[in-house]
Amino acid sequence: MAHSFGSLDLGKALGLVILALIPIAALTGNAPPDIALVLTVLIFFGIHWRELPYFLSSRFLQLAVLFWVWILICSALSKFPGHSFQDSLPWIRFPLYAFALSHLLSQQPSNNLKIFIGFCIAGTLIEVGFLYHEYIVAMSDTRHIVRLYGTFSKPIPGWYLVCFGLISILALLQRLWVAPSSFFYKFCVILFFFLTTTGVLITGEVMNSAFYIGTLILFFVTRPLRGQNALVIIAGGLFVLLVILAGVLWIDPALYNRLVIGAIRRLPWMASSDYNLPWKTGITMAFENPLIGVGPKNFNLYCLSLKDIGTLEATLQVSECQWHPHNLYLQILAETGVPGLIIFVGLVGYLLRSAIQASRALNWRDNLAVILIFVLFFPIQTYSQAFGQAKNFFVWTVVGFALSRIRQALKQDRSI
């Protein structure tokens, strides 16, 4: 029997609270968002425990659990199981969180989604406010530091903006696309678009800037041309995006050098790139350990162990040890072997296929899930934290949002 909370069901009330909490908790550091993540899982499955058999039929969860079991095996068989289990054992919380978030956003989407997007917008504006203040102070410094720290006091505010900021912008643009809107609404969308886009660029984070810009360009160029309103949104959106990008890079040469010139020079396959050595290390390590890898979280530790016994150069053909290979797929391959990579690629492939099915069901009027999954898991990137907490929270929040769009489009498919 449902518990009552005034005129609102207790489960629905707790769902609304957690949706409001997630974007705000993410402003405060690593621990609070992880607490919000765990609370989301506990509250959702605690309220819907009777539906567990239905949840277990989800292919997304089945693939996630399969990958989790495999990384636990890799940890147990690695040279440093205690160290490896620190990340592999609690990893399952990420797909469980994405699954729970997608259901919460799909339940009463007119209310739940509005609450979530509203707090995403609020959190984004707070983050952007901190970034603008920090940027103005940095501009007055003769050294002009081009990496900003935001509310985190760590150089990852771009992760917040490409998660909650990008989710907000895509949701606002999608509404602009499908429903008549007032001039005031359009003005607010453009203003928010400008503030968030500028905020992403001034962080100086290369990968997140590319992720953000690439996602928005895909959103505009993949829109079906149906009517004059569609053409205006596409042309106007691309124009505003390019003006902001050109304006920021023209005003700040340091950002231009970092985001354009520096990014080109840092392509991982180039010898001049600081990512080249981590990539080579990851590839060699994967060839040396093809079946079970070296164990989750053990990339650096395994390398250091070879250095200690004097076999580093003979085994990995490198003279220095890196923290991680700076590529998600390389990390999974090096740390969990070929089977681990196959299972993970299967999970990503399932998400992408489901997103395409959802977009087709809507005649491509809403293809946000396809764009987000495609860009988020694009093979050429420098994100390499497959199992840890700090950045995975943002990655799986985006997955949860994309899953919610899929779930709403394919309401009859209970296997998602």
N, C-alpha and C positions, 0 to 999 in steps of 0.2 A: 504494500500500500504506500502511495506517495505521501511524504511528509509535507505539511503545508507551511509556507513562510508568508504569512499574510494572505494575499490573494495569489501569490506566486509559489509554484512548486519549489521545494527546497533544492532539488537537483538542478532546476533551471536557474535558480538564484545563484547557486555555487558556480555554475557554468559561466554566468555573466561576470561574476567576481573574478574568476581566474582569467577570463579573456581580457578584462580591464587591467589585471595585474601584470600580465606577461610583458607588454611593451614598456611599462614603467619600471619593473624590476630589472629589465635589461639595461637600464641607464646607469646602474649602480655598481657594476663590476661583475666578477665571475660567479661568486657564490649565490647572490639573490636570484639571478635568472635560472640557475640550476635548481634552486629550491622551488621556484615557480614551475619549472619543467616537471619535477617529481610530483608536485601537488596536482598538476594537470592530469598526470597519469593516475594517481591514487584516487582523486575525486571522480574522474570519469569512469574508471573501471569499478570503483566502489559503488557508484550509483547504478551502473548498468551491468552488474555482475551476472544477472540472470540471462543476459544476452551473450555470455561468453562463448557458447557453442557457435553462435552466428559469427562472432569476431574471429574465431579460430578458422573459419572457412575463407577468411581474407587471404588472397594470394600474396598481397603486399606483406602481411604479417608472417605468412609461411616462409617467404623468401628471406625476410629479415631474421627470423628465428634460425633458419638454416645457416645463414651467414654467421650469426652469433655462435652457434654450436661449433662451427668450423674454427672461428678465431679462438674459442676456448681450447679446442684441441691443439691448435698451433701454440698457444701460450703454454699449455701443459707439457708439450714436447720440446719447447725451446730451452736454450741454455740458461735463461734467466726467467723462470716461470713466475716467481714472486713479483718481479718488476713488471712483467707483461700483463699479469692478471689485474693490475691496478687500473688499466684502461679497458681491457677486453671484457672483464666480468660485468661492469656496469654499463657497457656500450648499448645494451638492448633498450635502455631507457630512451634513446633518441628516436628509433622508429615507433616505439610505443607512444611517445609524446606526439609525433607527427600524426599518428593514427587517431589519437584522442582529440587533438586539436582540429583535425579535419571533420570529425563527427560533431564537435561542439559548434563549429562554424556552419555546418550544414543543417543543424537543428534550428528551426525558426530563423532562417538566414536574414529575414528582414530586421530582426532585433539583434541577434548575436553578432552578425557580420557588421552591423552598424556600430555596435559597442566596440568591437575589436578595432575596426578601422578608425573610429573616433580617437581611441587611445593611442593607436599607431601614429596618427597625425599629431596628437599632443606630444608624444614622446619624441617624434622627429623634430618638431619645432624647438623643443628643449635642447636636443642634441645640436641642432644647427645654431641655436643661440650661443651655446658654449664655443662652438667652432669659430663663429664669426668674431667673438671676443678674443679668442686665442690667436686667430689669424691677424687681427689688427695689431695686437701686441707684438706678434712675430714680425710683421712688416716694418715696425719701428725699430727693430733690432738689426744692426748692420750685418749680422750673420744670416738673418732670415732663414730660420729653420723651416723646411718644407714638409715636415711630417707633423701632423697635429694629433692631439691626445683626447680631446672631447671630455665627456663626463667620466670616462673610464680611467683617465690618467695613464693610459696605455695607447700605443699607436694603432688602434683598431676601430676608431669611430666609423670608418667607412663600412665596416661590417654591419653596424647598426642601421646605417642609411640604406644599404642595398637590401636589407631585410625589411624593416618596418617602414622606412621611407619609400622604398620601391613598391611594396605591397600597397601602401596608401595611394600612391600616384596611379598605379595600374587600376585599382578599384575605382578611383575618381574618374579616370579617363574612360573606363568601361561604361560607367553610368552616363557620362557625357555622350558616349557613342550610341547607346540604346534608348535613351529617354530624352524628351525635350527638357531643356534646362534654361533657367533664367540668366540674365546678364550677370547678376551678382554671383551666381554659382560659377559661371565661366571665369569671371575675374578671380575668384578665390582659387580655382584650380590652377590658373596660370601663375598666380603669385606663389602658391605652394610649390608648383613645378619649378619655378625659378629659384626659390630659396633652397630647396632640397638638392637640385642639380648643382648649384654653385657650392653648396656644402660638401657634396661628394668630391668635387674636383679639388677644393682647397685642402682636403685631408692629405693630399699627396700620395694616396694609396693607389698604386698603378693597377693592380688586378681588379680591385673593387670599382675603380673608375671605368675600366673596360667592361666589366660585368654590367654596371649600371647603364652606360651609354649603349652597349650592344643590345640589352634587353629592350630599351625604349625604341631604338631604331627598328628592331624586329617587330615590336608592337605596331608601329606605324606602317611599315612596308608590307606587312602581311594582312592588313585590313582589307576586306572585300569592298570594292568601289561600288557602293549602292547609294546613289543620290548625291546631290550637291553638298549636303551636310558632311558626308563621309570624306569627300575630297577636301573640304575646308579643314577638317580636323587633322587629316593626314599631312597636308601641306603646311598648315599652321604649326602643328606639333614639331615636325622636322625642322622648320624654319627657326622656331624658338629654341630648340635644342642646339642647333648649330650656332646660333647667335651667342648663346650662353657659353658654349664650349670655346668659340673663337675669342669672345670677349675676355674670358678669364685667362686664357693662355696668352693673349696679347698684353693684358695689363701686368701679368706676373711672369717675367721671363724664366724665373727659377722653376715655376710649375711647368712651363713649356719644356724646359730642358729635362725635367724629371718624367713627365707624363708622355712626352712624345719622343724626344731624342734619346733619353735614357732608356725608355721602354723598348725601343728598336734595338739598341745595343745590348739589352739584357734578354733577348730571346734565348731560351734555354739551350738550343742546339748550337749557338754561336760560342766559339772558344773564349770570346771576350766577356761573356755573361757570367755573373756571379752564381747563376743557377746551373751552369754547365757541369761543374764538379759534383754537386748533389745529384743531378740526373745520372751522370756516369756511375757514381757510386751505387745508386739505386738499381740501375740496370745490371751492373756486375754482381751486386749482392743477390739479385733475383736469379741470375744464372747459376750462382753458386748454391742456392737453396731453393730449387724449383718446386718442391712438393709442399712443404709446410712453412717456407720462409724462415725468418729469424724470430718470429713472434711479435705481436702488436706491441708498440712502444719501444722495441728493442733495437731499432735502427742504429742509433748513436752508440748504445751500450755494446752491441755486437762489434761495431767498428773499433771502439776503444779496446775491447778485449783482444782483438787481433793486433792492435798497435802495441799492447802491453807485452805480447809474446813475440813481437818482431816479425809477424807474417802479414802485416797490413798491405804492403805494396805488392807482395807476391800473390795475395788472395784477391784484393779488390783493385789493384793497380792505381791506388791513390796514396798520398802521403799525409793527408789531413782528414779528420772525421767531421762530418756534418751532422746537424741535429736531425734533419729529415730530408727526403729527396725533393721537396718542393713540387710534388705532383701527386695528386690523390691516388691515381691508378698505379703509379710506380711504388708508392708507399704500400698499398695493399698487396701488390705483387711481391715486393721484397719481404714484407712482414708476414704474409699469409699464403704465399705460394700461388701457383697457377690455379688450383681449385678455388682459392679464396677470391681471386680476381674474376673467375668465371661466374661465381655465385653473385658477386657484387654487380657485375655488368648485367647479369640476368635481372637483378632487382631494378637497376636503372632502366633497362630495356622495357620491363613490365610497366614502369611508371610512364615512360614515353609513349608506349603503345596505348595505354589507357587514356592518356591525355589526348592523343590523336582521335581516339574513338569518341571521347567526350566532345571535342571540337566539331567533329563531323555530325554528331547528334544535334548540335546547335547551329548547323550550317555555317560554321566558322565565325559566327557572330561573337563568340567568346573563345579565344584561343590562348588565354593567359597561362593555363597549365602547360601547354606545349612549349611556349616560349621560356617559361621559368625553368622547367625541367631540362630543356635542351641547353640553355646557357649555364645553368647551375652545375651540370655534370659534363660540360664540354671537356674533351680530353686534354686540350692544350691550355693548361693553367698552372699557377704556382701555389695553389692551395694544397696543403699537405698535412691535414690533421684529421685523419680518418677516424680516430678512436678517442681523442681527448675532448675536453669540455668546451674550452673558451670559444672556439669558432663554430663548432658543431651545433651549438644551440641555435645560431642564426640560420645555418644550412637547413636544419630539420624543421625550423619554423616555416621557412619558405616551402619546403616539401609539404608540410601540413596544410598550408594555404592552397597550394596547387592541388593537393588531394581533395580538398573541400570543393573546389571547382569541378573536379572530375565526378565527385560523389553527387553533386547537385544535378549534373547533366545526365548521369547514368543512374537514375534513381531505382530502376528495376534490377540493376546488377548488384546483387548483395555480396559478390565475391571480391570487391575492391578492398 
